[in-house]
Amino acid sequence: MRLPFHKISQKPKPFAITHEDMQFEGKIWHKEERLYELEARITGSIELICDRSGEEYTKQLDEHLHYLLCDGLYESELGNDTLEVVEFFDGFADIEFLLQSELESIRLEYHTKDEKE
């Protein structure tokens, strides 16, 4: 799902997508010039590999996410760049890309089958 930045207003716009048995839903709104805010929740189950045993297992996710999105290159007023802003350069907020990136980030973390959820 790609949302054109020029159609996102200051009133939060809800969205929901499903990918790989995961539900990604939340809202996005225009914060200031070229800067947008997104709050969302990822729920569902994800297949992971235990880093101790090498066995596959399923983990239930319920993660809250908060992003700042920029339509183009982001530079703060202080001249410092921040890692908290996701930049898009084609005029669209790519919601599916954010979900896939977050899932890949979770898969790359250290996991053990007996970890507490």
All heavy atoms as an XYZ file, in Angstrom:
983
protein
N       0.847     -1.168      0.000
C       0.000      0.000      0.000
C       0.896      1.235      0.000
O       1.753      1.388      0.849
C      -0.887     -0.014      1.252
C      -1.601      1.291      1.496
S      -2.487      1.344      3.063
C      -4.023      0.644      2.543
N       0.660      2.070     -0.979
C       1.418      3.316     -1.094
C       0.434      4.475     -0.998
O      -0.515      4.546     -1.758
C       2.179      3.339     -2.412
C       3.307      2.331     -2.445
C       3.897      2.093     -3.846
N       3.960      3.238     -4.704
C       5.052      3.998     -4.898
N       6.174      3.697     -4.294
N       5.030      5.015     -5.721
N       0.697      5.359     -0.053
C      -0.176      6.518      0.135
C       0.528      7.769     -0.383
O       1.657      8.054      0.031
C      -0.489      6.703      1.615
C      -1.175      5.540      2.326
C      -1.247      5.803      3.821
C      -2.553      5.323      1.749
N      -0.111      8.514     -1.302
C       0.508      9.760     -1.768
C       0.572     10.779     -0.628
O      -0.423     11.025      0.050
C      -0.422     10.244     -2.877
C      -1.545      9.288     -2.965
C      -1.380      8.246     -1.923
N       1.756     11.332     -0.415
C       1.922     12.304      0.666
C       0.969     13.482      0.515
O       0.432     13.976      1.505
C       3.367     12.810      0.721
C       4.320     11.870      1.408
C       5.384     11.333      0.715
C       4.159     11.531      2.741
C       6.279     10.486      1.340
C       5.042     10.679      3.381
C       6.101     10.151      2.673
N       0.739     13.951     -0.716
C      -0.097     15.141     -0.896
C      -1.563     14.910     -0.513
O      -2.318     15.854     -0.367
C       0.019     15.675     -2.338
C      -0.625     14.810     -3.366
N       0.020     13.744     -3.950
C      -1.856     14.854     -3.911
C      -0.783     13.159     -4.813
N      -1.935     13.811     -4.816
N      -1.960     13.650     -0.302
C      -3.340     13.361      0.103
C      -3.469     13.090      1.602
O      -4.548     12.797      2.087
C      -3.869     12.162     -0.676
C      -4.110     12.473     -2.137
C      -4.854     11.370     -2.806
C      -5.192     11.783     -4.227
N      -6.006     10.774     -4.903
N      -2.364     13.188      2.337
C      -2.394     12.961      3.777
C      -2.574     14.305      4.471
O      -1.768     15.206      4.303
C      -1.106     12.264      4.249
C      -0.950     10.917      3.539
C      -1.121     12.081      5.759
C       0.394     10.250      3.769
N      -3.640     14.422      5.247
C      -3.951     15.690      5.910
C      -3.523     15.643      7.383
O      -2.982     14.656      7.855
C      -5.451     15.961      5.817
O      -6.161     15.031      6.606
N      -3.818     16.716      8.102
C      -3.502     16.771      9.524
C      -4.448     15.896     10.340
O      -4.146     15.558     11.476
C      -3.532     18.212     10.020
C      -2.389     19.025      9.464
C      -2.403     20.456      9.951
O      -3.423     20.966     10.394
N      -1.254     21.110      9.873
N      -5.565     15.534      9.752
C      -6.491     14.603     10.401
C      -5.957     13.190     10.184
O      -5.700     12.789      9.051
C      -7.890     14.738      9.797
C      -8.900     13.820     10.399
C     -10.248     13.979      9.747
C     -11.208     12.957     10.320
N     -12.468     12.959      9.593
N      -5.753     12.406     11.260
C      -5.199     11.056     11.101
C      -6.002     10.194     10.133
O      -7.233     10.138     10.205
C      -5.251     10.484     12.521
C      -5.185     11.683     13.398
C      -5.964     12.746     12.664
N      -5.282      9.567      9.205
C      -5.891      8.699      8.203
C      -5.586      7.256      8.589
O      -4.428      6.864      8.678
C      -5.306      9.007      6.824
C      -5.810      8.117      5.726
C      -5.127      8.451      4.402
C      -5.586      7.511      3.334
N      -6.410      8.160      2.346
N      -6.613      6.428      8.833
C      -6.370      5.037      9.214
C      -5.948      4.192      8.014
O      -6.297      4.482      6.871
C      -7.719      4.574      9.767
C      -8.722      5.457      9.113
C      -8.035      6.766      8.832
N      -5.180      3.143      8.294
C      -4.793      2.178      7.273
C      -4.692      0.804      7.916
O      -4.543      0.684      9.140
C      -3.456      2.555      6.618
C      -2.292      2.487      7.563
C      -1.607      1.296      7.765
C      -1.892      3.607      8.274
C      -0.546      1.236      8.654
C      -0.826      3.554      9.157
C      -0.155      2.361      9.359
N      -4.771     -0.232      7.114
C      -4.600     -1.602      7.594
C      -4.178     -2.465      6.409
O      -4.777     -2.386      5.332
C      -5.890     -2.134      8.200
N      -3.117     -3.249      6.608
C      -2.692     -4.204      5.593
C      -2.326     -5.513      6.289
O      -2.052     -5.547      7.487
C      -1.499     -3.707      4.746
C      -0.261     -3.473      5.608
C      -1.862     -2.478      3.962
C       0.991     -3.187      4.786
N      -2.332     -6.588      5.508
C      -1.928     -7.898      5.991
C      -0.807     -8.396      5.104
O      -0.854     -8.254      3.882
C      -3.114     -8.876      5.939
O      -4.180     -8.334      6.719
C      -2.735    -10.231      6.496
N       0.214     -8.982      5.746
C       1.362     -9.532      5.014
C       1.962    -10.639      5.864
O       2.235    -10.434      7.047
C       2.390     -8.423      4.747
C       3.605     -8.878      4.042
N       3.628     -9.127      2.694
C       4.850     -9.157      4.496
C       4.836     -9.509      2.349
N       5.590     -9.543      3.436
N       2.179    -11.807      5.262
C       2.790    -12.942      5.957
C       2.105    -13.230      7.292
O       2.747    -13.347      8.326
C       4.280    -12.694      6.196
C       5.115    -12.620      4.960
C       6.595    -12.425      5.268
O       7.021    -12.635      6.425
O       7.324    -12.086      4.332
N       0.807    -13.350      7.309
C       0.030    -13.610      8.527
C       0.175    -12.531      9.590
O      -0.079    -12.768     10.769
C       0.397    -14.979      9.132
C       0.084    -16.121      8.197
O      -0.915    -16.016      7.458
O       0.826    -17.113      8.210
N       0.609    -11.370      9.201
C       0.767    -10.255     10.131
C      -0.234     -9.169      9.761
O      -0.444     -8.893      8.584
C       2.177     -9.675     10.066
C       3.283    -10.671     10.327
S       3.216    -11.403     11.945
C       3.755    -10.054     12.917
N      -0.812     -8.561     10.775
C      -1.712     -7.430     10.583
C      -0.956     -6.162     10.965
O      -0.359     -6.102     12.044
C      -2.961     -7.597     11.455
C      -3.996     -6.527     11.287
C      -4.739     -6.605      9.965
O      -4.793     -7.642      9.332
N      -5.301     -5.496      9.552
N      -0.971     -5.180     10.091
C      -0.295     -3.899     10.330
C      -1.356     -2.820     10.179
O      -1.853     -2.582      9.084
C       0.827     -3.725      9.312
C       1.715     -2.530      9.534
C       2.295     -2.280     10.763
C       2.020     -1.674      8.491
C       3.145     -1.195     10.958
C       2.872     -0.591      8.665
C       3.428     -0.358      9.897
N      -1.738     -2.219     11.292
C      -2.772     -1.192     11.218
C      -2.411     -0.019     12.105
O      -1.725     -0.166     13.110
C      -4.139     -1.759     11.581
C      -4.244     -2.408     12.919
C      -5.598     -3.061     13.102
O      -6.625     -2.352     12.983
O      -5.623     -4.264     13.373
N      -2.871      1.134     11.675
C      -2.566      2.332     12.427
C      -3.140      3.557     11.754
O      -4.140      3.483     11.039
N      -2.454      4.681     11.953
C      -2.910      5.942     11.362
C      -1.693      6.774     10.989
O      -0.611      6.639     11.564
C      -3.818      6.691     12.335
C      -3.172      6.949     13.674
C      -4.164      7.476     14.672
C      -3.471      7.573     16.028
N      -4.338      7.959     17.093
N      -1.892      7.632     10.008
C      -0.830      8.511      9.523
C      -1.421      9.900      9.364
O      -2.591     10.043      9.001
C      -0.228      7.980      8.198
C       0.960      8.837      7.762
C      -1.275      7.865      7.118
C       1.749      8.260      6.588
N      -0.611     10.922      9.662
C      -1.081     12.291      9.511
C       0.076     13.219      9.193
O       1.230     12.895      9.429
C      -1.842     12.759     10.750
C      -1.032     12.843     12.000
C      -0.377     13.932     12.486
C      -0.760     11.790     12.930
N       0.268     13.625     13.661
C       0.042     12.308     13.945
C      -1.136     10.444     12.987
C       0.483     11.537     15.018
C      -0.694      9.683     14.054
C       0.103     10.228     15.046
N      -0.282     14.388      8.645
C       0.686     15.413      8.279
C       1.059     16.193      9.527
O       0.204     16.726     10.216
C       0.073     16.333      7.221
C       1.037     17.301      6.641
N       0.705     18.593      6.412
C       2.318     17.173      6.235
C       1.740     19.239      5.888
N       2.730     18.391      5.781
N       2.352     16.247      9.825
C       2.819     16.908     11.045
C       3.279     18.334     10.758
O       2.869     19.272     11.418
C       3.953     16.089     11.653
C       4.453     16.607     12.963
C       5.467     15.642     13.554
C       6.088     16.239     14.768
N       5.639     15.626     15.993
N       4.161     18.488      9.788
C       4.646     19.801      9.369
C       5.190     19.659      7.957
O       5.126     18.587      7.375
C       5.713     20.325     10.348
C       6.895     19.414     10.530
C       7.817     19.875     11.643
O       7.381     19.953     12.798
O       8.980     20.146     11.322
N       5.741     20.724      7.426
C       6.192     20.718      6.038
C       7.041     19.481      5.722
O       8.073     19.263      6.347
C       7.008     21.979      5.737
C       7.439     22.068      4.296
C       8.275     23.301      4.008
O       8.394     24.171      4.878
O       8.812     23.364      2.907
N       6.574     18.659      4.792
C       7.220     17.434      4.298
C       7.427     16.364      5.358
O       8.071     15.363      5.123
C       8.569     17.741      3.625
C       8.440     18.622      2.401
C       9.737     18.813      1.636
N      10.881     19.084      2.463
C      11.985     18.321      2.491
N      12.081     17.266      1.739
N      12.995     18.648      3.267
N       6.903     16.556      6.562
C       7.081     15.596      7.650
C       5.724     15.037      8.072
O       4.770     15.794      8.282
C       7.766     16.273      8.835
C       8.371     15.347      9.886
C       9.486     14.495      9.288
C       8.922     16.159     11.038
N       5.661     13.710      8.202
C       4.429     13.005      8.521
C       4.696     12.072      9.699
O       5.819     11.613      9.884
C       3.944     12.199      7.306
C       3.692     13.084      6.121
C       4.747     13.519      5.316
C       2.421     13.531      5.813
C       4.540     14.366      4.248
C       2.200     14.378      4.740
C       3.260     14.793      3.963
O       3.043     15.635      2.902
N       3.658     11.812     10.458
C       3.803     10.944     11.616
C       2.923      9.714     11.423
O       1.808      9.814     10.914
C       3.397     11.698     12.881
C       3.876     11.053     14.133
C       3.869     12.010     15.323
O       3.616     13.219     15.138
O       4.112     11.527     16.424
N       3.441      8.562     11.834
C       2.720      7.311     11.695
C       2.813      6.545     13.011
O       3.898      6.384     13.559
C       3.334      6.480     10.560
C       2.689      5.138     10.266
C       2.665      4.901      8.767
C       3.417      4.005     10.942
N       1.663      6.117     13.516
C       1.594      5.236     14.671
C       0.864      3.991     14.229
O      -0.163      4.075     13.556
C       0.845      5.888     15.825
C       1.645      6.938     16.540
C       0.979      7.407     17.826
O       0.078      6.715     18.340
O       1.374      8.473     18.298
N       1.426      2.821     14.598
C       0.828      1.575     14.135
C       1.108      0.449     15.118
O       1.916      0.585     16.034
C       1.379      1.216     12.757
N       0.450     -0.666     14.872
C       0.635     -1.867     15.664
C       0.757     -3.048     14.702
O      -0.005     -3.151     13.761
C      -0.552     -2.074     16.602
C      -0.370     -3.257     17.531
C      -1.424     -3.388     18.586
N      -1.454     -2.609     19.786
C      -0.458     -2.152     20.534
N       0.754     -2.336     20.173
N      -0.657     -1.493     21.640
N       1.751     -3.904     14.984
C       1.919     -5.158     14.247
C       1.456     -6.278     15.165
O       1.930     -6.391     16.297
C       3.391     -5.424     13.870
C       3.919     -4.381     12.915
C       3.530     -6.811     13.250
C       5.387     -4.571     12.561
N       0.533     -7.090     14.677
C       0.075     -8.250     15.432
C       0.087     -9.467     14.522
O      -0.046     -9.346     13.307
C      -1.344     -8.046     15.997
O      -2.230     -7.730     14.920
C      -1.380     -6.940     17.028
N       0.249    -10.621     15.122
C       0.238    -11.865     14.368
C       1.377    -12.766     14.801
O       2.040    -12.525     15.804
N       1.608    -13.813     14.037
C       2.670    -14.752     14.377
C       3.757    -14.704     13.314
O       3.486    -14.498     12.138
C       2.111    -16.172     14.505
O       1.482    -16.563     13.308
N       4.993    -14.894     13.769
C       6.147    -14.842     12.882
C       7.006    -16.074     13.142
O       7.161    -16.502     14.285
C       6.954    -13.537     13.089
C       8.079    -13.399     12.073
C       7.475    -13.429     14.508
C       8.757    -12.043     12.082
N       7.523    -16.649     12.075
C       8.418    -17.794     12.176
C       9.836    -17.281     12.395
O      10.324    -16.440     11.641
C       8.369    -18.642     10.903
C       7.038    -19.321     10.674
C       6.725    -20.373     11.714
O       7.648    -21.123     12.115
O       5.562    -20.439     12.143
N      10.479    -17.776     13.443
C      11.845    -17.383     13.771
C      12.706    -18.628     13.909
O      12.192    -19.738     14.044
C      11.866    -16.597     15.085
C      11.076    -15.304     15.111
C      11.037    -14.733     16.521
C      11.650    -14.291     14.139
N      14.009    -18.434     13.911
C      14.955    -19.524     14.121
C      15.683    -19.271     15.430
O      16.240    -18.189     15.641
C      15.953    -19.625     12.958
C      15.193    -19.935     11.668
C      17.024    -20.679     13.240
C      16.050    -19.928     10.421
N      15.675    -20.276     16.305
C      16.345    -20.172     17.591
C      17.853    -20.097     17.356
O      18.426    -20.942     16.654
C      16.000    -21.378     18.458
S      16.847    -21.383     20.054
N      18.500    -19.080     17.907
C      19.937    -18.909     17.717
C      20.759    -19.905     18.527
O      21.946    -20.067     18.272
C      20.347    -17.475     18.065
C      19.863    -16.480     17.027
O      20.072    -16.733     15.830
O      19.256    -15.464     17.409
N      20.163    -20.574     19.485
C      20.876    -21.599     20.265
C      20.787    -22.971     19.600
O      21.785    -23.648     19.438
C      20.316    -21.695     21.675
C      20.707    -20.545     22.540
C      20.266    -20.803     23.960
N      20.418    -19.599     24.753
C      19.785    -19.369     25.860
N      18.931    -20.243     26.348
N      19.985    -18.244     26.521
N      19.553    -23.374     19.265
C      19.347    -24.737     18.774
C      19.226    -24.838     17.258
O      19.359    -25.919     16.703
C      18.082    -25.329     19.402
O      16.931    -24.646     18.925
N      18.943    -23.740     16.593
C      18.729    -23.766     15.150
C      17.340    -24.225     14.754
O      17.029    -24.340     13.571
N      16.479    -24.475     15.740
C      15.114    -24.925     15.464
C      14.219    -23.744     15.106
O      14.378    -22.654     15.641
C      14.524    -25.609     16.693
C      15.199    -26.889     17.089
C      14.576    -27.462     18.354
O      13.324    -27.548     18.420
O      15.343    -27.791     19.273
N      13.264    -24.010     14.231
C      12.270    -22.992     13.906
C      11.177    -23.019     14.958
O      10.855    -24.068     15.503
C      11.665    -23.260     12.534
C      12.610    -22.977     11.385
C      11.923    -23.067     10.034
O      10.686    -22.964      9.965
O      12.644    -23.246      9.055
N      10.630    -21.853     15.251
C       9.505    -21.756     16.166
C       8.677    -20.526     15.794
O       9.120    -19.661     15.054
C       9.964    -21.710     17.626
C      10.649    -20.429     18.035
C       9.966    -19.462     18.760
C      11.974    -20.171     17.695
C      10.583    -18.283     19.149
C      12.603    -18.999     18.081
C      11.901    -18.067     18.806
O      12.517    -16.899     19.177
N       7.471    -20.496     16.319
C       6.543    -19.401     16.042
C       6.444    -18.508     17.270
O       6.308    -18.990     18.387
C       5.150    -19.957     15.692
O       5.270    -20.827     14.563
C       4.184    -18.836     15.365
N       6.505    -17.216     17.037
C       6.372    -16.245     18.114
C       5.205    -15.317     17.797
O       5.050    -14.865     16.663
C       7.652    -15.423     18.261
C       7.581    -14.388     19.362
C       8.874    -13.638     19.516
C       8.729    -12.609     20.629
N       9.954    -11.880     20.865
N       4.402    -15.036     18.806
C       3.305    -14.083     18.660
C       3.852    -12.673     18.850
O       4.615    -12.421     19.772
C       2.214    -14.358     19.685
C       1.423    -15.618     19.416
C       0.716    -15.572     18.092
O       0.959    -16.420     17.260
N      -0.141    -14.612     17.869
N       3.470    -11.769     17.951
C       3.898    -10.375     18.035
C       2.715     -9.477     18.355
O       1.601     -9.704     17.883
C       4.505     -9.902     16.715
C       5.857    -10.424     16.303
C       6.270     -9.777     14.991
C       6.898    -10.175     17.354
N       2.989     -8.466     19.122
C       2.059     -7.371     19.368
C       2.944     -6.159     19.665
O       3.248     -5.867     20.810
C       1.125     -7.683     20.524
C       0.040     -6.621     20.683
O       0.009     -5.663     19.887
O      -0.771     -6.753     21.617
N       3.390     -5.502     18.604
C       4.381     -4.433     18.713
C       3.763     -3.094     18.334
O       3.068     -2.977     17.323
C       5.554     -4.698     17.752
C       6.231     -6.024     17.942
C       7.466     -5.930     18.786
O       8.083     -4.864     18.815
O       7.791     -6.939     19.427
N       4.063     -2.087     19.126
C       3.653     -0.721     18.812
C       4.809     -0.039     18.087
O       5.961     -0.163     18.506
C       3.311      0.041     20.094
C       2.912      1.445     19.821
N       3.792      2.493     19.897
C       1.730      1.983     19.455
C       3.161      3.615     19.588
N       1.915      3.329     19.322
N       4.508      0.659     16.991
C       5.535      1.344     16.207
C       5.190      2.817     16.061
O       4.014      3.198     15.981
C       5.645      0.723     14.819
C       5.975     -0.758     14.769
C       5.860     -1.261     13.350
C       7.355     -1.011     15.318
N       6.220      3.627     16.008
C       6.055      5.051     15.804
C       7.136      5.506     14.838
O       8.324      5.276     15.076
C       6.183      5.792     17.137
C       5.964      7.250     17.006
N       6.990      8.161     17.057
C       4.835      7.975     16.812
C       6.491      9.378     16.903
N       5.195      9.284     16.754
N       6.741      6.102     13.730
C       7.684      6.577     12.718
C       7.426      8.043     12.398
O       6.292      8.509     12.457
C       7.503      5.830     11.383
C       7.878      4.392     11.372
C       6.902      3.407     11.383
C       9.205      4.000     11.291
C       7.238      2.075     11.334
C       9.548      2.663     11.239
C       8.561      1.711     11.262
O       8.893      0.387     11.217
N       8.465      8.730     12.016
C       8.354     10.010     11.336
C       8.762      9.737      9.898
O       9.788      9.099      9.645
C       9.268     11.056     11.964
C       8.901     11.506     13.367
C       9.947     12.479     13.905
C       7.529     12.155     13.396
N       7.964     10.196      8.954
C       8.226      9.984      7.532
C       8.452     11.328      6.877
O       7.787     12.309      7.216
C       7.041      9.286      6.861
C       6.498      8.035      7.543
C       5.283      7.521      6.781
C       7.562      6.965      7.641
N       9.363     11.366      5.923
C       9.651     12.611      5.229
C       9.486     12.411      3.729
O       9.935     11.409      3.174
C      11.075     13.079      5.549
S      11.437     14.719      4.870
N       8.849     13.353      3.087
C       8.713     13.363      1.637
C       9.957     14.049      1.078
O       9.973     15.254      0.855
C       7.436     14.102      1.236
C       7.193     14.068     -0.260
O       7.861     13.287     -0.960
O       6.320     14.832     -0.721
N      11.016     13.271      0.897
C      12.285     13.797      0.424
C      13.347     13.715      1.501
O      13.182     13.064      2.529
N      14.445     14.410      1.275
C      15.564     14.409      2.200
C      15.213     15.202      3.453
O      14.740     16.327      3.361
C      16.795     15.004      1.525
C      18.099     14.972      2.295
C      18.528     13.535      2.555
C      19.181     15.702      1.536
N      15.464     14.610      4.610
C      15.147     15.283      5.869
C      16.404     15.910      6.451
O      17.433     15.273      6.575
C      14.566     14.304      6.890
C      14.331     14.937      8.233
C      13.243     15.771      8.433
C      15.208     14.743      9.287
C      13.011     16.381      9.650
C      14.987     15.347     10.522
C      13.887     16.163     10.694
O      13.674     16.763     11.904
N      16.281     17.180      6.804
C      17.325     17.878      7.549
C      16.629     18.668      8.632
O      15.699     19.415      8.365
C      18.118     18.808      6.636
C      18.948     18.077      5.599
C      19.780     19.025      4.762
O      20.266     20.025      5.308
O      19.902     18.774      3.568
N      17.089     18.491      9.866
C      16.449     19.216     10.959
C      16.827     20.689     10.885
O      17.778     21.074     10.211
C      16.869     18.627     12.306
O      18.208     18.960     12.585
N      16.085     21.487     11.601
C      16.351     22.925     11.618
C      17.707     23.232     12.229
O      18.292     24.261     11.981
C      15.243     23.644     12.380
C      13.911     23.563     11.674
C      12.801     24.180     12.485
O      13.063     24.739     13.564
O      11.651     24.106     12.033
N      18.215     22.314     13.049
C      19.520     22.509     13.666
C      20.652     22.069     12.739
O      21.811     22.212     13.071
C      19.606     21.714     14.980
C      18.573     22.080     16.037
C      18.679     21.128     17.220
C      18.760     23.512     16.489
N      20.290     21.507     11.585
C      21.296     21.032     10.650
C      21.767     19.626     10.953
O      22.646     19.108     10.292
N      21.167     18.973     11.943
C      21.532     17.600     12.289
C      20.551     16.638     11.652
O      19.351     16.862     11.683
C      21.493     17.384     13.809
C      22.440     18.309     14.545
O      23.399     18.787     13.970
N      22.151     18.563     15.799
N      21.070     15.546     11.108
C      20.194     14.499     10.605
C      19.824     13.595     11.768
O      20.557     13.464     12.730
C      20.892     13.685      9.512
C      21.102     14.499      8.247
O      20.306     15.418      8.009
O      22.053     14.211      7.507
N      18.677     12.973     11.686
C      18.249     12.059     12.729
C      17.925     10.707     12.128
O      17.472     10.620     10.992
C      17.034     12.626     13.497
O      16.671     11.671     14.482
C      15.854     12.897     12.601
N      18.178      9.658     12.867
C      17.895      8.311     12.393
C      16.428      7.944     12.582
O      15.988      6.910     12.120
C      18.783      7.306     13.134
C      20.273      7.473     12.928
C      21.039      6.483     13.798
C      20.643      7.278     11.473
N      15.673      8.776     13.256
C      14.279      8.475     13.550
C      13.337      8.809     12.401
O      12.143      8.606     12.509
C      13.842      9.216     14.805
C      14.625      8.808     16.032
C      14.278      9.649     17.242
O      13.444     10.563     17.125
O      14.857      9.391     18.292
N      13.837      9.324     11.312
C      13.003      9.716     10.184
C      13.263      8.781      9.009
O      14.408      8.531      8.644
C      13.283     11.177      9.771
C      12.472     11.556      8.537
C      12.978     12.123     10.918
N      12.171      8.257      8.428
C      12.269      7.422      7.237
C      11.997      8.324      6.038
O      10.950      8.970      5.973
C      11.268      6.254      7.274
C      11.382      5.402      6.020
C      11.470      5.409      8.525
N      12.941      8.365      5.110
C      12.812      9.236      3.943
C      12.280      8.448      2.743
O      12.725      7.339      2.481
C      14.176      9.827      3.584
C      14.774     10.661      4.689
C      16.239     10.992      4.458
O      16.958     10.175      3.836
O      16.658     12.061      4.917
N      11.326      9.042      2.035
C      10.805      8.499      0.785
C      11.016      9.557     -0.288
O      10.802     10.739     -0.038
C       9.318      8.157      0.898
C       9.043      6.989      1.809
C       8.660      7.192      3.126
C       9.168      5.695      1.348
C       8.404      6.128      3.967
C       8.914      4.612      2.177
C       8.533      4.837      3.497
N      11.417      9.132     -1.470
C      11.806     10.094     -2.506
C      10.916     10.081     -3.739
O      11.246     10.697     -4.738
C      13.262      9.851     -2.908
C      14.220     10.091     -1.771
C      14.705      9.039     -1.019
C      14.591     11.376     -1.426
C      15.565      9.266      0.046
C      15.450     11.618     -0.366
C      15.941     10.551      0.364
N       9.776      9.389     -3.674
C       8.908      9.324     -4.856
C       7.530      9.926     -4.621
O       6.629      9.752     -5.426
C       8.792      7.891     -5.353
C       8.186      6.946     -4.325
O       7.889      7.391     -3.196
O       8.002      5.760     -4.648
N       7.347     10.626     -3.504
C       6.071     11.272     -3.227
C       5.043     10.367     -2.567
O       3.894     10.768     -2.409
N       5.442      9.146     -2.182
C       4.521      8.197     -1.579
C       5.084      7.666     -0.269
O       6.288      7.432     -0.152
C       4.281      6.994     -2.505
C       3.505      7.320     -3.730
C       4.138      7.777     -4.870
C       2.130      7.162     -3.753
C       3.420      8.070     -6.012
C       1.407      7.453     -4.891
C       2.053      7.919     -6.029
N       4.203      7.432      0.702
C       4.554      6.711      1.928
C       4.250      5.245      1.658
O       3.096      4.880      1.436
C       3.723      7.220      3.100
N       5.267      4.412      1.621
C       5.114      2.991      1.295
C       4.923      2.201      2.586
O       5.884      1.818      3.249
C       6.335      2.498      0.520
C       6.126      1.133     -0.094
O       5.238      0.388      0.374
O       6.861      0.810     -1.049
N       3.665      1.949      2.943
C       3.310      1.292      4.195
C       3.784     -0.163      4.192
O       4.290     -0.656      5.201
C       1.786      1.376      4.439
C       1.295      2.824      4.408
C       1.399      0.673      5.726
C       1.924      3.727      5.429
N       3.651     -0.849      3.071
C       4.094     -2.250      3.010
C       5.611     -2.351      3.188
O       6.105     -3.265      3.841
C       3.674     -2.909      1.702
C       3.951     -4.398      1.712
C       3.234     -5.150      0.624
O       2.331     -4.594     -0.005
O       3.601     -6.305      0.423
N       6.357     -1.405      2.646
C       7.808     -1.381      2.844
C       8.154     -1.245      4.329
O       9.061     -1.920      4.826
C       8.428     -0.227      2.047
C       9.860      0.039      2.379
C      10.870     -0.751      1.860
C      10.210      1.074      3.237
C      12.201     -0.519      2.180
C      11.525      1.321      3.580
C      12.531      0.523      3.039
N       7.434     -0.377      5.047
C       7.681     -0.217      6.477
C       7.426     -1.520      7.229
O       8.217     -1.914      8.092
C       6.804      0.899      7.051
C       7.117      2.311      6.582
C       6.058      3.287      7.092
C       8.498      2.735      7.027
N       6.337     -2.204      6.896
C       6.017     -3.473      7.545
C       7.083     -4.513      7.241
O       7.594     -5.174      8.153
C       4.646     -3.971      7.104
C       4.268     -5.380      7.567
C       4.285     -5.485      9.088
C       2.918     -5.775      7.007
N       7.447     -4.672      5.978
C       8.458     -5.667      5.606
C       9.798     -5.357      6.270
O      10.492     -6.270      6.734
C       8.615     -5.730      4.095
C       7.422     -6.336      3.408
C       7.516     -6.254      1.895
O       8.433     -5.680      1.335
N       6.529     -6.843      1.225
N      10.167     -4.101      6.361
C      11.421     -3.711      7.011
C      11.395     -4.048      8.493
O      12.386     -4.533      9.047
C      11.674     -2.216      6.832
O      11.849     -1.898      5.488
N      10.282     -3.787      9.131
C      10.160     -4.089     10.560
C      10.216     -5.595     10.811
O      10.889     -6.050     11.741
C       8.868     -3.499     11.119
C       8.775     -3.535     12.609
C       9.823     -2.699     13.315
O      10.240     -1.658     12.788
O      10.230     -3.108     14.422
N       9.546     -6.383      9.965
C       9.587     -7.838     10.115
C      11.002     -8.371      9.904
O      11.460     -9.247     10.642
C       8.611     -8.500      9.141
C       7.135     -8.262      9.410
C       6.286     -8.898      8.318
C       6.735     -8.765     10.787
N      11.696     -7.845      8.930
C      13.074     -8.281      8.688
C      13.978     -7.892      9.853
O      14.851     -8.666     10.253
C      13.601     -7.687      7.381
C      14.871     -8.331      6.897
C      14.762     -9.828      6.665
O      13.692    -10.323      6.275
O      15.772    -10.526      6.904
N      13.759     -6.729     10.412
C      14.527     -6.298     11.575
C      14.297     -7.242     12.760
O      15.235     -7.601     13.477
C      14.137     -4.869     11.942
O      14.827     -4.446     13.078
N      13.060     -7.653     12.966
C      12.740     -8.598     14.044
C      13.439     -9.929     13.791
O      14.021    -10.523     14.701
C      11.212     -8.781     14.168
C      10.576     -7.497     14.697
C      10.871     -9.980     15.053
C       9.074     -7.453     14.594
N      13.420    -10.404     12.550
C      14.075    -11.681     12.225
C      15.586    -11.631     12.459
O      16.194    -12.638     12.787
C      13.803    -12.056     10.772
C      12.411    -12.536     10.516
C      12.240    -13.022      9.085
N      10.875    -13.381      8.839
C      10.026    -12.660      8.120
N      10.410    -11.529      7.548
N       8.787    -13.059      7.960
N      16.190    -10.474     12.290
C      17.640    -10.346     12.435
C      18.095    -10.215     13.887
O      19.286    -10.313     14.166
C      18.144     -9.152     11.626
C      18.062     -9.315     10.114
C      18.419     -8.013      9.419
C      18.949    -10.447      9.636
N      17.172    -10.007     14.804
C      17.522     -9.924     16.221
C      17.916    -11.306     16.733
O      17.658    -12.321     16.100
C      16.331     -9.396     17.031
C      15.976     -7.967     16.734
C      14.700     -7.516     17.421
O      14.060     -8.334     18.133
O      14.329     -6.358     17.233
N      18.513    -11.339     17.909
C      18.877    -12.593     18.562
C      17.631    -13.193     19.194
O      16.923    -12.511     19.948
C      19.941    -12.327     19.639
C      20.462    -13.574     20.289
C      21.503    -14.289     19.723
C      19.916    -14.041     21.475
C      21.991    -15.443     20.313
C      20.394    -15.183     22.082
C      21.432    -15.880     21.498
O      21.905    -17.020     22.089
N      17.335    -14.463     18.874
C      16.137    -15.126     19.386
C      16.494    -16.472     19.989
O      17.339    -17.194     19.452
C      15.115    -15.368     18.265
C      14.641    -14.129     17.599
N      13.715    -13.302     18.171
C      14.972    -13.566     16.431
C      13.497    -12.275     17.366
N      14.249    -12.399     16.306
N      15.840    -16.794     21.076
C      15.920    -18.147     21.630
C      14.504    -18.666     21.800
O      13.583    -17.916     22.133
C      16.652    -18.183     22.981
O      15.988    -17.313     23.891
C      18.108    -17.762     22.825
N      14.351    -19.953     21.545
C      13.033    -20.576     21.565
C      12.345    -20.438     22.922
O      11.135    -20.322     23.000
C      13.179    -22.050     21.189
C      11.896    -22.741     20.903
C      12.173    -24.139     20.381
C      10.878    -24.867     20.100
N      11.108    -26.208     19.608
N      13.117    -20.418     23.997
C      12.536    -20.352     25.333
C      12.433    -18.935     25.890
O      12.154    -18.750     27.059
C      13.323    -21.217     26.295
C      14.782    -20.800     26.399
O      15.257    -20.035     25.544
O      15.464    -21.255     27.338
N      12.613    -17.907     25.019
C      12.535    -16.524     25.505
C      11.115    -16.186     25.924
O      10.158    -16.703     25.382
C      13.036    -15.526     24.454
C      12.162    -15.450     23.214
C      12.785    -14.607     22.125
O      13.518    -13.666     22.426
O      12.515    -14.909     20.960
N      11.014    -15.334     26.905
C       9.697    -14.915     27.382
C       9.130    -13.882     26.416
O       9.820    -13.022     25.944
C       9.821    -14.320     28.771
C      10.439    -15.260     29.765
C       9.836    -15.049     31.107
C      10.508    -15.835     32.189
N      10.555    -17.208     32.128
N       7.838    -14.014     26.160
C       7.209    -13.111     25.206
C       6.596    -11.930     25.889
O       6.178    -11.901     26.950
C       6.169    -13.862     24.392
C       6.829    -14.930     23.553
C       5.834    -15.607     22.627
O       4.895    -14.939     22.159
O       6.004    -16.784     22.382
